[in-house]
Amino acid sequence: MSASENMAGGGAVRAVSAVYRAAKAFLTAPRRLIRRVGEIMPKGLFVRSLIIIIAPIVILQSVVAYVFMERHWQLVTRRLSSAVSADIAALIDIYQLYPQPQGAPELARIALERLGLDIDFLPGTELPQQGPKPFFSILDEVLTDEIRKQVGRPFWIDTVGRSNVIEIRIKLNDTIMRVFARRSLAYASNSHIFLIWMLGTSLVLVTIAILFQLNQIRPILRLADAAEDFGKGREIDFRPRGAREVRRAGRAFVEMKRRIERAMEQRTTMLNGVSHDLRTILTRFKLSLALMHDDPEIEDLRSDVEEMERMLEAYLAFARGDAGEQAEPTDIRIIMETLRTDYARQGREIEISAPGDMLVTVRPFAFQRLLGNLVANAVRYGTHVSVAATRMPRWLTISVDDDGPGISADQREEAFKAFVRLDIARNVDDGGTGLGLAIARDIARSHGGDVSLSNSPLGGLRATIRLPV
């Protein structure tokens, strides 16, 4: 293939590439525009539904107003101005064709009584200088055109000086004819009534739409609040209301809530039965061991039984999840102070910080266990422990920091799994069952929040509790 053919082939490829890029840009431009419009549009259902109702009304009213202003109002004004101009032209013709006495009193009387025009003649005067035109005046524009077409003489008009009267001066051969006409004779002055009615009815319709939309949105908000409270472990009193679809969603939520509560109740009943049976066997073991003579083998068996009993309690507590406790307003600062006092008796100091209002609706004993598990881990592996709580409008955040060895980033999520014990750096449960962090996260999530691990400013591990309030 020659060099010229290669160049021609390369040019064709570049041309095809340019066409492809242009087509791609043309096709992606509408998507970008739609995406940007979606970003600036309101996100709430109430505002969006109002826009759906109000936007057609506004568009319809705008079209009607434009058509009325452009067609009806301007047409009526032109016809009225044409009639006034024709009357003035007829008076001028009468004045010039038929001899008139000084001042033409009969002509002025006829004009006033029959045509509603107040005329007089100003001999020996000239037309005044034309003043500035109004910025927006259909009357001034239309009346000027009609007088120019029908009268065909030098003239001067004033549509601004006196609000209810139009002054027109026309130069005749030997005098100036001055005409005063009511504005309503040349201008559709009552057209604003249509606009007032249009705006008034629009306001009434929008008000009715807002009231109806509030009535329709309120059941959805109640359903959302009930779902949020149920997710936080709080007692709710909810009855489906509103439109048929909203009632259907509400009934589905109530049925789901009943199934979850029924499953939790069955699990709790089963766990209570298992706990009773296992505790009975362990009690018999302990009683049998108590009747035996003391020797090293018997002590080892007693230790094993106590270990089994402690592990059983931990497993049952994790499976039960403290579901039976009711949420109530609780001062988080009191729980933090209790933990600090307990560890102070053991010779361990804990720094706490909880500024502002710390009253939050939680299950108090479950939350105390949640915070206690995290503080116990920090105390075990660190010498310096700090607990800081921050209350924001919608969230409560508590950070537990220590200066211990910490947990590597790739093992932090693994540490939350039940029965998982990390062999490197930390053992995450007091009794070695691997349930400490699992129980903590389970309690936090039952309140609608979560627990996460990160690096601590003290050099060790930071455990962060984040709960909705």
Helices and strands as residue ranges (DSSP letters): H 3-40, H 45-67, I 68-73, H 74-97, H 105-110, I 111-115, E 117-123, H 138-150, E 155-162, E 165-171, E 175-182, H 183-186, G 189-191, H 192-231, H 244-291, H 296-320, E 328-331, H 332-345, E 350-353, E 359-362, H 364-381, E 385-391, E 395-402, G 409-411, H 412-415, H 436-446, E 450-455, E 461-468
